[in-house]
Amino acid sequence: MQGDQSHLVEGITPGFIRYISTKKHRHSTTNDHNKWRKGVNAVSQQKIAAIAVVGRFSAPDGSHWGACESLPTLGTEPRQRMAFFPPPKNPNDPEHGYPISALDPKRLVEHTPPIAVIDGWREAGIVSEIDAIRLSRGKI
């Protein structure tokens, strides 16, 4: 993760949320699922998820949305600069997530962050005003 996000991560420890890095989303697997890039390990994924939960970057369905300051590439595809954490199917299940992009085939169906999330990222200093506009237009 890049940049100073201490205002969001203060008090977050590795065990803050229950998170599982699922095998199908790891960079080394051969499948059609979105994958985290090699440098985004399970601890980094958990921190991105924790920031999404603490920052209340969520949708009405309970899904959470993650992004890192300056929007670095999170996935194996160059434009995967956000992360999606669907609501667990069972309340006792740990969180899990994966990187997404504006070019994702599911972008129009379920992988579009709500405007309130994009506004929250902008207000928290995670994304710039220009990036917020580009995100809301589906360009990032």
C-alpha positions in Angstrom: 0.0 0.0 0.0 1.3 3.4 -0.8 1.0 6.7 0.9 0.1 7.7 4.4 -3.2 6.2 5.3 -2.6 6.3 9.1 -5.9 8.3 9.5 -7.7 5.2 8.2 -5.6 2.4 9.6 -5.1 3.6 13.2 -5.9 0.7 15.5 -6.1 -1.8 12.7 -4.2 -4.9 13.5 -3.9 -8.1 11.3 -6.7 -9.7 13.3 -9.0 -6.7 13.1 -11.3 -8.4 10.6 -11.5 -12.1 9.7 -10.1 -12.4 6.2 -9.2 -15.3 3.9 -7.0 -15.0 0.8 -8.8 -17.5 -1.4 -6.7 -19.7 -3.7 -8.8 -18.9 -6.8 -7.8 -15.2 -6.6 -4.0 -15.7 -6.1 -1.7 -14.6 -8.9 -0.3 -18.1 -9.3 -3.5 -19.8 -10.3 -4.7 -20.5 -13.8 -8.4 -19.7 -14.0 -10.7 -17.0 -15.2 -11.0 -15.3 -11.8 -9.6 -11.9 -11.0 -6.3 -12.3 -9.3 -4.2 -10.2 -6.9 -0.7 -9.3 -8.2 2.3 -11.0 -6.7 3.2 -8.1 -4.3 -0.3 -8.0 -2.7 0.0 -10.7 -0.1 -2.7 -11.9 2.3 -1.8 -9.3 4.9 -2.0 -6.4 2.4 -5.3 -7.8 1.2 -6.6 -7.8 4.8 -5.4 -4.2 5.3 -7.2 -3.1 2.2 -10.4 -4.9 3.4 -10.0 -3.4 6.9 -9.7 0.1 5.5 -12.8 -0.5 3.5 -14.7 -1.7 6.6 -13.4 1.1 8.9 -13.9 3.8 6.3 -17.4 2.5 5.7 -16.7 2.2 2.0 -19.6 -0.1 1.4 -22.8 -0.6 -0.6 -26.3 -1.2 0.7 -25.9 -5.0 0.0 -23.0 -5.2 2.6 -20.2 -5.3 0.0 -17.1 -3.3 0.7 -14.9 -1.5 -1.7 -11.1 -1.0 -1.4 -8.6 1.3 -3.0 -5.1 2.5 -2.0 -3.8 6.0 -2.2 -2.7 6.9 -5.8 -4.6 3.9 -7.1 -1.7 1.5 -7.7 -2.4 -1.7 -9.7 -3.6 -4.4 -7.3 -4.3 -7.2 -9.7 -2.6 -9.1 -12.4 -4.2 -6.9 -15.0 -2.8 -3.4 -15.4 -6.1 -1.6 -14.8 -7.2 -3.5 -11.7 -6.8 -0.6 -9.3 -9.8 -1.2 -6.9 -10.8 -4.2 -4.8 -14.3 -5.7 -4.3 -15.2 -7.5 -1.1 -18.6 -9.2 -1.5 -20.7 -9.7 1.7 -20.0 -13.1 3.2 -22.7 -15.6 2.3 -22.8 -16.8 6.0 -22.3 -14.3 8.8 -19.6 -16.5 10.3 -17.6 -16.6 7.1 -14.4 -14.5 6.8 -14.2 -11.6 4.4 -12.6 -12.2 1.0 -12.0 -10.1 -2.0 -10.4 -9.5 -5.3 -9.1 -6.7 -7.6 -11.4 -5.2 -10.2 -11.1 -2.8 -13.1 -13.2 -0.6 -15.4 -12.7 -3.2 -18.1 -14.0 -6.1 -15.9 -16.9 -8.0 -17.7 -19.0 -7.6 -14.5 -18.4 -3.9 -14.2 -21.9 -2.9 -15.2 -23.5 -5.6 -13.1 -21.8 -5.8 -9.7 -18.3 -4.3 -9.9 -19.2 -0.6 -10.0 -18.5 1.2 -6.8 -21.3 3.4 -5.5 -20.9 7.1 -5.9 -20.9 7.4 -2.1 -17.9 5.1 -1.9 -16.0 7.1 -4.5 -16.9 10.4 -2.6 -15.7 8.7 0.6 -12.4 7.8 -1.0 -12.0 11.4 -2.2 -12.8 12.9 1.2 -10.4 10.5 2.9 -7.6 11.5 0.5 -7.3 8.1 -1.1 -8.2 9.4 -4.6 -7.8 12.8 -6.1 -10.7 14.8 -7.5 -9.7 13.9 -11.0 -9.5 10.2 -10.2 -12.9 10.4 -8.5 -14.4 11.8 -11.6 -12.7 9.1 -13.7 -13.9 6.4 -11.3 -17.5 7.6 -11.4 -17.4 7.5 -15.3 -16.0 3.9 -15.3 -12.7 5.0 -16.7 -10.6 3.4 -13.9 
